[in-house]
Amino acid sequence: MTRITLGGAVLRGTVSTALVASLMSAPALGAAPVDLSKWSPEYVRSIAGTQDFDTAADCAKVTPLDYKGRLTFWYQGVFEGDPDLLRQYYKDFFETFRKTYPNIQLEDQALTYNDLLDKFRTALLGNAAPMAVRLQILGGTEFASKGYLQPLKPEDVGYSTEDFWPGAMKAVTWDGVTYGIPTNNETMAFIWNADIFKRAGLDPDKAPATWDDVIKYSKQIHDKLGIAGYGLVARKNAGNTPYRFMPQLWAYGGGVFDEATANPTYEQVELDSPQSKAALQASYDMYVRDKSVPVSALTNQQADNQPLFVAGQLGMMISHPSDYNVMLDLQAKATGADKEKAQTVIDNMRYGLIPTGPDGKRAVVFGGSNIHILKPEYVEGGKVDEPAAKAIICMWTSPEWSLKMAYAGSNPGNLNGFKTKWMKERLDSIKFLDVTTSMLPYGIPFPALPQSPEIMNIIVPDMLQNALTGAMTVDQAADDAAQKVKDLMGGL
Amino acid sequence: MTIVTGKAEARRRLQPGWSGALRKIWEHRADYAYVLPAIVVMLIVIAYPIYYTVELSFFKTPPGLQLRDKSFIGFDNYTAILTSAVFWKVTWNTLIWTLGSTFIAFVLGFATALALHRDFIGRGVLRAILIIPWVISAVAASYIWKWIYHSDFGIIGAVLVGLGLADRPPNFIDNVSTVLPSLIVVNIWREFPFAMIMMMAGLQTVPDQLLRAARVDGASAWQRFWHVTFPHLRNVSVVTILLLAVANFNSFIIPWIMTGGGPSNASHIWITHIYELAFGRQRWGVASAYSVLLFLMLMTLGYFYVRALSGNDRKEGSA
């Protein structure tokens, strides 16, 4: 059931008459979707807090609140790089679910981004998977293509496909059938320390405009201050690596395939193109030639960059809006002089758009997670409690919880989440949120292919490591990676 | 006249043996009943996985398909492994890792055991301290050492830079040349206490009167060690070395947590490579073939281990 805060909206005077009218007439589960063609920080602010949702009442239409059942559920949970705020929301969600559905026996298990795929794949081999799972965006097509997942679309849990980002829906679609629902979608932004910029002789309020500028700034910071300029990460089997390298690859005009184009076909491997090699060369220049990035980049992930940044030992990095909250958490844990030092860093923390390539192309990974229901034959016990699974899916993908569960680090998968009061609260309390929402239109989804996890988690990081360690030249590393992708696509 | 054929003769000769064996089994039926549950469990959790791994090693398992869609390819996985450059690189890494870790951990453990065998004040405390690396969880130790080695902010680097011995922190684990030796050091640190304990136990068995007699006869310290002590420790040394070698061949935690096999596969050893092939890249068939090869190697080591143990038993039995 929907309760529309019409009075509030009119009083604020920020919402157009047409939008208000559409909100007034729209039932909760068929609310007018957010107009993506108008997407801008101003538009996001204008719709925030304009609509109320009653999650329990909405989900009761999918699964009655007194339903008695049992659900096994695995999800990619919070990890060491997430802020405490998000930890609290996860706790709140499961408490609320248990209160809302007191007769569903929920057996939930949280796994980190890097462990979930391995564990889930192993469980599937032994027909011991959970009934429902929330996977990173990369995982959907892999498991759908292998036939492990049940068809599942937003309409099955009371929502509309239009309520979700079209790019996110592509990631859960295989052979024209939808196998999951996006829970959250994200784009990252470029973060820098204005104080470090100033001390290095750079404009403290201006982010590097291009990736070539990033290389120059990184070197200048390193040479003048003796600290790392840019927070390069190149660890293998870590989601952080593709999330930071792919924007660079795309900005230079490269790609694994043609995923950065409007209508990708994924037929031609582009990792060995001159543009892709130029992107790899940029990383090489920073790591090997200029030595302006952390030496530990090959074993680092973003969680390793965060302490460096808050300690004032790192000038720039790519990350979520949540890193601001992470810095606050880290500062709260610091003692003595470190506390003051961390506060200086936080005061000087700036967010900007991710730099462009030489031709003005700006790109960022359109990331996120999806939620799925397994087929009974792959589940422990051979049974799936569908109403119970749909209950938790309805709740997680609701405007309320898809926003709360992405409160600090991401954006709601359900676009109606942008209309909730919590979105307004978020805009008021989370510094720099505008920047990451501004990056959303530049978002490029990973190739919607079953082979994507291997490409992004193993082949791309391998390519970086081969070039950065000198095990191969830049050309050889790119050619080697392209060949591996071709072999993979050829079934080898 | 009775005509005895060759076959009947052979059967006659075998009968006492067979009936003897059966009689022995019958006499010890209670003992067999006691170990039966363990044997059944082992058959389920060890024998079947071994069988399935061997079977899977003859199948192609494309990563884009379910395991049940596998296709039989005979020995192709083995051929692919043995002709791939990665196999030889990983094998070389595994040999360096296993031999380096085993040999140095043993020598260090043995030397420490000899030092602690003497009576001195604080021996008990020192012994307890030295056992700590062995009892610490490998996962915790790996994370601690990762920070000790950190190429930007590691403790070793900070000390060296602080003392003016280096301009910048040494690159231990982000360098293809130094990563494996750096991991071996961590492994030795964790394993030498095990060798120390084993050798200390062995030293307790060296008869004091022999050492005293050798001293009376004018034998030097080295001569007493080489001619009296060491012969008594030969068997426990063999067992210790074999156990360390098997453990090192099977190592996973330290290299996986500290480097994930990187950078650029420079610290991949067999087990980490098999894990990545199977769970990261879903090449179950190839990973199974690797596992079969590893199994055969470990069985060979296991054979020598059992031989060493039964050699001990025989000697003790005849003494």
HADDOCK unambig.tbl for C-alpha pairs under 7 A between the chains (distance, minus, plus):
assign (segid A and resid 118 and name CA) (segid B and resid 279 and name CA) 5.32 0.50 0.50
assign (segid A and resid 118 and name CA) (segid B and resid 280 and name CA) 6.42 0.50 0.50
assign (segid A and resid 146 and name CA) (segid B and resid 64 and name CA) 6.65 0.50 0.50
assign (segid A and resid 146 and name CA) (segid B and resid 65 and name CA) 5.43 0.50 0.50
assign (segid A and resid 146 and name CA) (segid B and resid 66 and name CA) 5.65 0.50 0.50
assign (segid A and resid 236 and name CA) (segid B and resid 260 and name CA) 6.93 0.50 0.50
assign (segid A and resid 294 and name CA) (segid B and resid 152 and name CA) 6.44 0.50 0.50
assign (segid A and resid 295 and name CA) (segid B and resid 151 and name CA) 5.71 0.50 0.50
assign (segid A and resid 295 and name CA) (segid B and resid 152 and name CA) 6.12 0.50 0.50
assign (segid A and resid 295 and name CA) (segid B and resid 174 and name CA) 6.93 0.50 0.50
assign (segid A and resid 296 and name CA) (segid B and resid 150 and name CA) 6.63 0.50 0.50
assign (segid A and resid 296 and name CA) (segid B and resid 151 and name CA) 5.10 0.50 0.50
assign (segid A and resid 296 and name CA) (segid B and resid 152 and name CA) 6.21 0.50 0.50
assign (segid A and resid 296 and name CA) (segid B and resid 174 and name CA) 5.97 0.50 0.50
assign (segid A and resid 298 and name CA) (segid B and resid 174 and name CA) 5.82 0.50 0.50
assign (segid A and resid 298 and name CA) (segid B and resid 263 and name CA) 6.31 0.50 0.50
assign (segid A and resid 299 and name CA) (segid B and resid 174 and name CA) 6.68 0.50 0.50
assign (segid A and resid 299 and name CA) (segid B and resid 259 and name CA) 6.07 0.50 0.50
assign (segid A and resid 450 and name CA) (segid B and resid 64 and name CA) 6.24 0.50 0.50
assign (segid A and resid 451 and name CA) (segid B and resid 64 and name CA) 6.80 0.50 0.50
assign (segid A and resid 454 and name CA) (segid B and resid 280 and name CA) 6.92 0.50 0.50
assign (segid A and resid 454 and name CA) (segid B and resid 281 and name CA) 5.97 0.50 0.50
assign (segid A and resid 462 and name CA) (segid B and resid 264 and name CA) 6.19 0.50 0.50
assign (segid A and resid 465 and name CA) (segid B and resid 263 and name CA) 5.83 0.50 0.50
assign (segid A and resid 465 and name CA) (segid B and resid 264 and name CA) 5.14 0.50 0.50
assign (segid A and resid 466 and name CA) (segid B and resid 264 and name CA) 5.14 0.50 0.50
assign (segid A and resid 469 and name CA) (segid B and resid 175 and name CA) 6.50 0.50 0.50
assign (segid A and resid 469 and name CA) (segid B and resid 176 and name CA) 6.60 0.50 0.50
assign (segid A and resid 471 and name CA) (segid B and resid 264 and name CA) 6.93 0.50 0.50
assign (segid A and resid 491 and name CA) (segid B and resid 62 and name CA) 5.78 0.50 0.50
assign (segid A and resid 492 and name CA) (segid B and resid 62 and name CA) 6.69 0.50 0.50
